Amino acid sequence: MTALLPEPAAPGRAAPEAGGAPDPAGTARAGTATEADGPAAAAPQGAQEPALRVSPLELFFDLVFVFTITQLTGSLAHHLTVGGLLQVLVMLAVIWWMYDAFIWLTNAMPPSTHGRRGMLLLGMAAFLVVSLAVPHAFEGSGVAFGWAYLVIVAVHTGMFAAAGVAVTSVLRMGALNLVNTGLVVTGGYLSGSVQLAFWAAAFALQFAIPRLVDLPQFQLRADHFVERHGLIVIIAFGESVIAIGVGAGDAELSAPLIATALLTLAVCVALWWAYFGRDDDTRAEHHMAALSDAHRNRLAVSVYNLGHYGLLLGVLLFAAGVKSAVARPGAPVTTGQALALAAGVALFLAANAAVRRTFALTPLLPRLVAAACLAVTVPLGTGVSALAQVAATAAVLAAALGYEEWTVRAR
């Protein structure tokens, strides 16, 4: 993914778009921060980055990812077993790997020409086919999933090659992604545990690829990169809100249903606060801007590819549990449904704490304690009602984040 990125501009100059096009915004933004942002947010004096924000086409592109999350959530909700969870784990991993690769791509090559826009739309169409194949990817539609995935990799690699990136870089990363794709395509023709093993191997290879290719000295545009990932997280939260409506269906609008829906929304708000509260995304942007190019690239892979995989998986698990909770708010849920609801929120908090630790954002302990305490909500869901579990989850988050805010203000 990152090995295809171009070399940085000369010191003191803004890096141009790949292919020689100028900065589309025509301006440079000072990468500075106020003292109130803390030491993690302070950028070096005089440092500047090209001003680059997410384009409307990228937001349109992200609509397909909304559908992808919806499909994965539905698949997990209907197969809430260990096997179903493993299938969703590997599907989300291989999809997110290349989706994040397109975020790197548009960071280096903003879609400012008709040619680039057309290629992005082609990639968008291929992602749509992958998403359509998700519900039955292990029951016959894995072939369509695999070949559409191959188109995605070809578009991604081809766009970098057409931009004049060194052929050796294109071949190196393209070959590794092709091996990864080969495992996905081959697995699509198989079934059961063998197919799962091939796709799990593709998942494992993704951890190795950044270590097999030296990250180049590329001036990653922190403003665009952080903003785009934040928008992806909001998209994931949207799936939890959609799950409320899907779970409710055409059921009578009773008091328990309304209460469960509102408390579920409160949990979503708490997760939003955990990610964006106190302008954490802006602080992360300044932190990224203050790093050397090589360090910034490595951090981008660990935090925004691997770390955000954990965040997305957590929201997906929570959404799967929410569907069951809203469907029968006054009745107990199954163990799998209760575990999905609690584990999803706990995983999100744990991954969020890891990301915050990387950016030296504190405090962390209240979130980790809350993640552990969510285990006690499972017996409430299985023994009392879905409403009781959602209410307890909201209470745990309110207590943890409220205490965290109090400690910050007390300083």
C-alpha positions as CSV (number, residue, x, y, z in Angstrom):
1,M,0.0,0.0,0.0
2,T,2.4,2.7,1.1
3,A,5.3,1.5,-1.0
4,L,3.7,2.9,-4.1
5,L,3.8,6.5,-2.7
6,P,6.0,9.1,-4.3
7,E,9.1,10.7,-2.9
8,P,8.7,13.9,-0.8
9,A,9.2,17.3,-2.1
10,A,12.4,19.2,-1.5
11,P,12.7,20.8,2.0
12,G,10.7,24.0,2.4
13,R,8.3,23.2,-0.6
14,A,4.9,21.7,-0.6
15,A,4.7,18.2,-2.1
16,P,2.9,18.2,-5.4
17,E,0.3,15.7,-6.4
18,A,1.6,12.5,-8.0
19,G,2.0,13.1,-11.7
20,G,3.1,16.7,-11.3
21,A,-0.2,18.4,-10.7
22,P,-0.2,21.3,-8.2
23,D,-1.9,21.3,-4.8
24,P,-5.6,21.6,-5.8
25,A,-6.3,23.9,-2.9
26,G,-3.5,26.2,-4.0
27,T,-2.6,27.0,-0.4
28,A,-0.4,25.7,2.4
29,R,-1.6,25.3,6.0
30,A,0.6,25.9,9.0
31,G,0.9,22.7,11.1
32,T,0.8,24.5,14.4
33,A,-1.2,24.0,17.6
34,T,-2.0,25.9,20.7
35,E,-0.5,25.1,24.0
36,A,-3.9,23.9,25.2
37,D,-3.7,21.1,22.7
38,G,-0.9,19.5,24.8
39,P,2.6,18.3,23.9
40,A,1.3,15.6,21.6
41,A,-0.5,18.1,19.4
42,A,2.3,20.6,19.0
43,A,3.8,20.8,15.4
44,P,7.2,22.2,14.8
45,Q,7.4,25.9,14.2
46,G,7.4,26.9,10.6
47,A,6.3,23.4,9.4
48,Q,3.7,23.5,6.7
49,E,1.7,20.9,4.8
50,P,-0.4,21.3,1.7
51,A,-4.0,22.0,2.6
52,L,-6.0,18.9,1.4
53,R,-9.4,18.0,2.5
54,V,-11.7,15.1,1.6
55,S,-13.4,15.7,-1.8
56,P,-17.1,15.1,-2.5
57,L,-16.2,12.1,-4.7
58,E,-14.4,10.4,-1.8
59,L,-17.5,10.9,0.3
60,F,-19.6,9.4,-2.5
61,F,-17.0,6.5,-2.6
62,D,-17.6,6.0,1.1
63,L,-21.3,5.3,0.6
64,V,-20.2,1.8,-0.7
65,F,-18.4,1.2,2.6
66,V,-21.7,2.0,4.4
67,F,-23.2,-0.9,2.5
68,T,-20.3,-3.1,3.2
69,I,-20.6,-2.6,7.0
70,T,-24.4,-3.2,6.7
71,Q,-23.8,-6.5,4.9
72,L,-21.1,-7.6,7.3
73,T,-23.4,-6.8,10.3
74,G,-26.3,-8.6,8.8
75,S,-24.1,-11.7,8.1
76,L,-22.9,-11.7,11.7
77,A,-26.4,-11.2,13.1
78,H,-27.7,-14.2,11.2
79,H,-24.7,-16.4,12.0
80,L,-23.8,-15.4,15.5
81,T,-21.5,-18.4,16.1
82,V,-17.8,-18.8,16.4
83,G,-17.6,-19.9,12.7
84,G,-19.8,-16.9,11.6
85,L,-17.5,-14.5,13.6
86,L,-14.4,-15.9,12.0
87,Q,-15.9,-15.4,8.6
88,V,-16.7,-11.8,9.3
89,L,-13.3,-11.3,10.8
90,V,-11.5,-12.3,7.6
91,M,-13.9,-10.6,5.3
92,L,-13.7,-7.3,7.1
93,A,-9.9,-7.6,7.2
94,V,-9.4,-8.2,3.5
95,I,-11.9,-5.5,2.5
96,W,-10.5,-2.9,4.9
97,W,-7.0,-3.6,3.7
98,M,-7.7,-2.4,0.2
99,Y,-10.3,0.2,1.2
100,D,-7.6,1.8,3.4
101,A,-5.2,1.5,0.4
102,F,-7.6,3.8,-1.6
103,I,-7.4,6.4,1.2
104,W,-3.6,6.3,0.8
105,L,-4.2,6.6,-3.0
106,T,-6.4,9.7,-2.8
107,N,-4.0,11.2,-0.2
108,A,-1.3,11.0,-2.8
109,M,-3.5,11.6,-5.9
110,P,-6.5,13.8,-5.2
111,P,-9.3,13.0,-7.6
112,S,-8.9,16.3,-9.4
113,T,-9.1,15.0,-13.0
114,H,-11.7,13.2,-15.0
115,G,-9.4,10.3,-15.5
116,R,-8.8,9.8,-11.8
117,R,-12.4,10.2,-11.0
118,G,-13.4,7.6,-13.6
119,M,-10.9,5.1,-12.1
120,L,-12.2,5.7,-8.6
121,L,-15.7,5.1,-9.8
122,L,-14.5,1.8,-11.3
123,G,-13.0,0.8,-8.0
124,M,-16.3,1.9,-6.3
125,A,-18.2,-0.5,-8.6
126,A,-15.9,-3.4,-7.7
127,F,-16.3,-2.7,-4.0
128,L,-20.0,-2.8,-4.5
129,V,-19.8,-6.3,-6.0
130,V,-17.6,-7.4,-3.1
131,S,-20.3,-6.1,-0.7
132,L,-23.1,-7.8,-2.6
133,A,-21.2,-11.1,-2.2
134,V,-20.6,-10.8,1.5
135,P,-23.8,-12.5,2.8
136,H,-23.1,-15.7,0.9
137,A,-19.3,-15.4,0.4
138,F,-18.9,-18.8,2.1
139,E,-21.9,-20.3,0.4
140,G,-21.2,-19.9,-3.3
141,S,-20.6,-16.2,-4.0
142,G,-17.0,-16.3,-2.9
143,V,-16.0,-16.4,-6.6
144,A,-17.6,-13.1,-7.3
145,F,-16.0,-11.7,-4.2
146,G,-12.6,-12.8,-5.3
147,W,-12.7,-11.5,-8.9
148,A,-14.2,-8.2,-7.9
149,Y,-11.3,-7.9,-5.3
150,L,-8.8,-8.5,-8.1
151,V,-10.3,-5.6,-10.1
152,I,-9.9,-3.4,-6.9
153,V,-6.2,-4.3,-6.7
154,A,-5.7,-3.7,-10.4
155,V,-7.3,-0.3,-10.3
156,H,-5.3,0.7,-7.2
157,T,-2.0,-0.5,-8.7
158,G,-2.8,0.9,-12.1
159,M,-3.5,4.4,-10.8
160,F,-0.1,4.6,-9.1
161,A,1.6,3.3,-12.3
162,A,-0.1,5.8,-14.5
163,A,0.9,8.6,-12.1
164,G,4.6,8.0,-13.0
165,V,5.6,6.2,-9.8
166,A,8.8,4.2,-10.2
167,V,8.1,0.9,-11.9
168,T,10.1,-1.0,-9.2
169,S,7.9,0.4,-6.5
170,V,4.7,-0.5,-8.4
171,L,5.9,-4.0,-9.1
172,R,7.0,-4.7,-5.6
173,M,3.8,-3.6,-3.8
174,G,1.6,-4.8,-6.7
175,A,3.2,-8.3,-6.6
176,L,2.5,-8.5,-2.8
177,N,-1.1,-7.4,-3.2
178,L,-1.4,-9.8,-6.1
179,V,-0.3,-12.7,-3.9
180,N,-2.8,-11.6,-1.3
181,T,-5.5,-11.4,-4.0
182,G,-4.6,-14.9,-5.3
183,L,-5.4,-16.3,-1.9
184,V,-8.8,-14.6,-1.9
185,V,-9.6,-15.7,-5.4
186,T,-8.5,-19.3,-4.9
187,G,-10.4,-19.4,-1.6
188,G,-13.6,-18.2,-3.4
189,Y,-13.6,-21.5,-5.4
190,L,-13.4,-23.6,-2.3
191,S,-15.8,-23.9,0.7
192,G,-16.0,-24.5,4.4
193,S,-12.9,-24.5,6.6
194,V,-10.5,-24.7,3.5
195,Q,-11.9,-21.4,2.1
196,L,-11.7,-19.8,5.6
197,A,-8.0,-21.0,5.8
198,F,-7.1,-19.3,2.5
199,W,-8.8,-16.1,3.4
200,A,-7.2,-16.2,6.9
201,A,-3.8,-16.6,5.2
202,A,-4.6,-13.4,3.2
203,F,-5.4,-11.7,6.4
204,A,-2.1,-12.8,7.9
205,L,-0.1,-11.6,4.9
206,Q,-1.5,-8.1,5.4
207,F,0.4,-7.9,8.7
208,A,3.6,-8.8,6.9
209,I,3.3,-6.6,3.8
210,P,4.3,-3.4,5.5
211,R,7.4,-5.2,6.9
212,L,8.3,-6.7,3.5
213,V,8.4,-3.3,1.8
214,D,10.4,-0.4,3.0
215,L,8.2,2.6,3.6
216,P,9.4,5.4,1.4
217,Q,10.1,9.0,2.5
218,F,6.7,10.2,1.6
219,Q,5.2,13.4,3.0
220,L,1.8,12.1,4.0
221,R,-0.8,14.8,4.2
222,A,-2.0,14.5,7.8
223,D,-5.0,16.7,7.5
224,H,-6.7,14.7,4.8
225,F,-5.6,11.3,6.2
226,V,-6.9,11.9,9.7
227,E,-10.1,13.5,8.4
228,R,-10.9,10.6,6.0
229,H,-10.5,8.0,8.7
230,G,-12.6,10.0,11.1
231,L,-15.4,10.0,8.5
232,I,-15.1,6.2,8.2
233,V,-15.6,5.8,11.9
234,I,-18.7,8.0,11.7
235,I,-20.0,5.8,8.9
236,A,-19.5,2.8,11.1
237,F,-21.5,4.5,13.9
238,G,-24.2,5.1,11.3
239,E,-24.6,1.3,11.0
240,S,-25.4,1.1,14.7
241,V,-28.2,3.6,14.2
242,I,-29.4,1.7,11.2
243,A,-29.4,-1.4,13.3
244,I,-31.9,0.2,15.7
245,G,-34.4,0.6,12.8
246,V,-33.8,-2.8,11.4
247,G,-34.2,-4.5,14.7
248,A,-37.4,-2.6,15.5
249,G,-38.9,-3.4,12.1
250,D,-42.6,-3.0,12.1
251,A,-43.0,-3.8,15.8
252,E,-45.4,-1.7,18.0
253,L,-43.7,1.4,19.3
254,S,-43.8,0.4,23.0
255,A,-42.1,2.1,25.9
256,P,-39.4,-0.7,26.2
257,L,-38.6,-0.4,22.5
258,I,-38.3,3.4,22.7
259,A,-36.2,3.2,25.8
260,T,-33.9,0.6,24.3
261,A,-33.5,2.7,21.1
262,L,-32.7,5.8,23.0
263,L,-30.2,4.1,25.2
264,T,-28.6,2.5,22.2
265,L,-28.2,5.9,20.7
266,A,-26.7,7.1,24.0
267,V,-24.1,4.3,23.7
268,C,-23.3,5.5,20.1
269,V,-22.9,9.0,21.3
270,A,-20.5,7.8,24.0
271,L,-18.4,5.9,21.4
272,W,-18.4,9.0,19.3
273,W,-17.2,11.0,22.2
274,A,-14.5,8.4,22.9
275,Y,-13.1,9.0,19.4
276,F,-13.8,12.7,18.8
277,G,-14.2,14.2,22.2
278,R,-11.9,17.0,23.3
279,D,-10.9,17.3,19.6
280,D,-8.8,14.1,19.7
281,D,-8.9,13.8,15.9
282,T,-7.4,17.3,15.6
283,R,-4.8,16.5,18.2
284,A,-3.9,13.4,16.3
285,E,-3.6,15.4,13.1
286,H,-1.1,17.8,14.7
287,H,0.8,14.9,16.2
288,M,1.1,13.2,12.7
289,A,2.2,16.5,11.1
290,A,5.0,16.9,13.6
291,L,6.6,13.6,12.8
292,S,9.3,12.8,10.2
293,D,7.9,11.4,7.0
294,A,9.2,7.8,7.6
295,H,7.8,7.8,11.2
296,R,4.5,9.2,10.0
297,N,4.1,6.5,7.4
298,R,4.8,3.7,10.0
299,L,2.3,5.2,12.4
300,A,-0.3,5.5,9.6
301,V,-0.1,1.8,9.0
302,S,-0.2,0.7,12.7
303,V,-2.8,3.2,13.9
304,Y,-5.0,3.9,10.9
305,N,-5.0,0.5,9.2
306,L,-4.6,-2.1,12.0
307,G,-5.9,0.1,14.9
308,H,-9.0,1.2,13.0
309,Y,-9.7,-2.4,12.0
310,G,-10.2,-3.0,15.7
311,L,-12.5,0.0,16.0
312,L,-14.6,-1.0,13.0
313,L,-14.9,-4.6,14.2
314,G,-16.0,-3.3,17.6
315,V,-18.8,-1.2,16.1
316,L,-19.8,-4.1,13.8
317,L,-20.2,-6.5,16.8
318,F,-22.1,-3.9,18.8
319,A,-24.5,-3.3,15.8
320,A,-25.1,-7.0,15.5
321,G,-26.1,-7.2,19.2
322,V,-28.2,-4.1,18.9
323,K,-30.4,-5.7,16.2
324,S,-31.4,-8.4,18.7
325,A,-31.8,-6.1,21.6
326,V,-34.2,-3.7,19.8
327,A,-36.2,-6.6,18.3
328,R,-37.2,-7.9,21.7
329,P,-36.3,-5.3,24.3
330,G,-38.2,-6.7,27.2
331,A,-37.0,-10.3,26.8
332,P,-33.6,-11.9,27.5
333,V,-31.2,-12.4,24.6
334,T,-29.1,-15.4,23.7
335,T,-25.5,-15.7,25.1
336,G,-24.1,-14.9,21.7
337,Q,-26.2,-11.8,21.2
338,A,-25.3,-10.5,24.7
339,L,-21.6,-11.2,24.1
340,A,-21.6,-9.4,20.8
341,L,-23.1,-6.3,22.3
342,A,-20.7,-6.2,25.3
343,A,-17.6,-7.3,23.4
344,G,-18.2,-4.8,20.6
345,V,-18.2,-1.9,22.9
346,A,-15.3,-3.3,25.0
347,L,-13.2,-3.9,21.8
348,F,-13.9,-0.3,20.6
349,L,-12.8,1.1,23.9
350,A,-9.6,-1.0,24.0
351,A,-8.6,-0.1,20.5
352,N,-9.4,3.5,21.1
353,A,-7.2,3.5,24.2
354,A,-4.4,2.0,22.2
355,V,-4.7,4.7,19.5
356,R,-4.8,7.4,22.2
357,R,-1.7,6.0,23.9
358,T,0.1,6.2,20.5
359,F,-0.7,9.9,20.3
360,A,0.1,10.5,24.0
361,L,-3.5,11.4,24.7
362,T,-4.7,10.8,28.3
363,P,-6.3,9.6,30.5
364,L,-6.6,6.0,29.4
365,L,-7.4,4.0,32.6
366,P,-11.1,4.9,32.8
367,R,-11.7,3.5,29.3
368,L,-9.9,0.3,30.0
369,V,-11.7,-0.2,33.3
370,A,-15.0,0.4,31.5
371,A,-14.1,-2.2,28.8
372,A,-13.5,-4.8,31.6
373,C,-16.7,-3.8,33.5
374,L,-18.8,-4.5,30.4
375,A,-18.4,-8.2,31.0
376,V,-20.9,-7.9,33.9
377,T,-23.6,-6.7,31.5
378,V,-23.8,-10.1,29.8
379,P,-25.7,-11.8,32.6
380,L,-28.2,-8.9,32.6
381,G,-28.8,-9.5,28.9
382,T,-29.2,-13.3,29.2
383,G,-31.0,-13.3,32.5
384,V,-33.1,-10.1,32.6
385,S,-33.7,-8.4,29.3
386,A,-32.0,-6.7,26.4
387,L,-33.1,-3.4,27.8
388,A,-31.3,-4.0,31.0
389,Q,-28.1,-4.8,29.3
390,V,-28.2,-1.8,27.0
391,A,-29.0,0.4,30.0
392,A,-26.1,-1.0,32.0
393,T,-23.8,-0.5,29.0
394,A,-24.8,3.2,28.7
395,A,-24.3,3.6,32.5
396,V,-20.8,2.2,32.4
397,L,-19.8,4.5,29.5
398,A,-21.4,7.5,31.2
399,A,-19.5,6.8,34.4
400,A,-16.2,6.2,32.7
401,L,-16.3,9.2,30.4
402,G,-17.8,11.4,33.1
403,Y,-15.1,10.6,35.5
404,E,-12.5,11.1,32.8
405,E,-13.9,14.6,32.0
406,W,-13.9,15.4,35.7
407,T,-10.2,14.4,36.1
408,V,-9.2,16.4,33.1
409,R,-11.0,19.5,34.4
410,A,-9.6,19.0,37.9
411,R,-6.1,19.4,36.5
